[in-house]
């Protein structure tokens, strides 16, 4: 048994509603239509990394849909996207490897080379991948360095502010003490 909630455009039993099970703990049934609406909303928001459950909820505008449902589904969607990217990268590397290997075999047939040239040609793909990784790591380190610099500047500014407050309090206390001593001497 299932319950159907209509979408923002109204409608109760139309194809665009939210389907809930009648279990003791009702669960949302992600129909293909509902998932398509979810994907459209995520795309409108700039992709799975930029979309937040709250913004997806607002864009989808479906009655019965909660942040809890969207948090879980967005997390699964992001994981699926990451796995798809990894799979595509593996397939691309495999294709490049086969192309490189085929090129290498043609090269070996046309010229006589030693085994060291074979190693260098097969090593091209891992070196390119390593360079890409190194560049990405350098970018992240640069970003972290910029954040650290900003934090250091904030810490120094906070220190100067606290020092000014302490000096002002010290000056105020010494002025009060001088005023008190003046009153006692009268």
N, C-alpha and C positions, 0 to 999 in steps of 0.2 A: 504494500500500500504506500502511496506517495501523496504528498501535498504539493500543490502548484501555487506559486506566487507570481503575480503579473509584473511586467516590467514598468519602466517609467512612462511608457506610452500608454499605459492602461492594459486592458486585456487580462483575462484570467487563465484560460486554457490555451492561449496562443503559444507558438513555438519559442518565444523569447523569455519565458519565465524561469524562475528558480525552482528546481525540483528538490524537495526535502523528503527523506525517508521517514517512516513512522516508527522507527526504532525508539527504545527508551532514551537513547542519545541520538537525536535526529542528525543525520549527516547530509551534506549537500551533494547532490548527484550532478557532476559536471558533464552536461550533455555537450554534444559537438557544437550546437548553436551557442550555448553559454560560453564554452571555451573560445569560440570564434569572437564573441563580443569582448571577452577578456583580452584576447590577443590584439584586437583593434584598439582597445583602450590603452594597453601597454605601448603599442606602436605610436598612438597619438601623444603619449607622454614622453616619448624619446627613447623607448627601448626598456628592456627589463632592468638594466642597471640604474636608470634614472627614475623609473616608476616606483611609487610607494603604495602600499596597500590602501592608504587613505585616499590618495589621488585617484587610484583605479576605481575605488568605490564611488567616488564623486562622479567620475566620467561615465561609469557603467550605469549608475542611477537605478539599480534594480531593488525592488522591495524584497526583503527577506535575506538579502546578501549582507554578510557581516564582515568586519575587519578580520575576524578569526579565519573565516573561509578564504579570504583573499591573501592573508599572510602565508598560509600553508600552500595555496596554489601558486602564488608568485615565487615562493622558494623552490617548489618543484619545477616550475617553468624555467627559472634561472639555471638550476642544475641541468635540466635537459638541454638548454641552449649551450652551456659550457661543454657538455659531453658531445654535442653535435659539432661544435667548433674543434674540439680535440680530434674527433673522428675525421673531419674534413682535413685537418692538418696532417694526420697520419696518412690519409689517402694521397694527399698532395705530395708528401715526402716520399711515399712509395712510388708514385708515378715519376717523380723527379729522379728517384734512385734508379728506376727501370730505364728511363731515358738516358741518364748518365752512364748506366752500365752498358746499354746498347751502343752509345757513342764510344765508350771505352773499347768495346769489342771490335767495332769498326776500325778504331784507331790502332788496335793491336794487330788486326789483320793487314792493314796497309803499311805499317812500319814496324820495324823490330825495336822493341823497347825492353828495358829491364823491369824487374818487379817493383822497384821504387816508384816508377811513374804510375803503375797500377794503384799503389797505395795512395798516392797523392790525388788521383782522380776520384777514387772512392771516398776519400776524406773530405771532398769539397762540400758535401751536404752537411755533415756534422759541423764543419767549421762555419758555414753560413748560419746555421741554427745557433751555434755558440755566440757568434757576433751579434745576432738579433737579440739573444738573451742578455748579452753584456750591455748592449745599448739600452735595453729596457731597464735593467738594473741601475745603470748610470742615471737614467731619467728619474727613477724613483729616488735615488740617493740625492739628486739635485733638488727634487721637491722637498725631501725631508730636511735638507740643509737650509732651504729657504724658510721652512716652518720653524726650524730651530733658531734661525737668526731673528725672526719676528718675535718668537717667545723670549729670546734673550733681551731684545729691546723692551718688551713689555715688563720683564722682570726688573731691568735697570730703571725704567720709568717709575715702577711701583716702589723701588728702593729709594729713589730720589724723593718721591712723594712722602713716604714714611719718614725719611730723614728730615724733611721740611716740617712735618707735623711735630716730630720730637723736638726740633730746635725751637719751634714756636711755643710748645708747651713748656720747655725749659726756660725760655725767655719770660713767659708769663708767670711761671712759678718764682723766678728770681725777682721779678718786678713786684709780685705780691709780698715776697719776703722782705724786700727793701721798704715797701710801703708799711708793712707791719712793724718793722724795726723803727721806722720814723715815728709811728704813732706811739710806741712804747717810750721813746725818749722824750716825748712832750709831757 
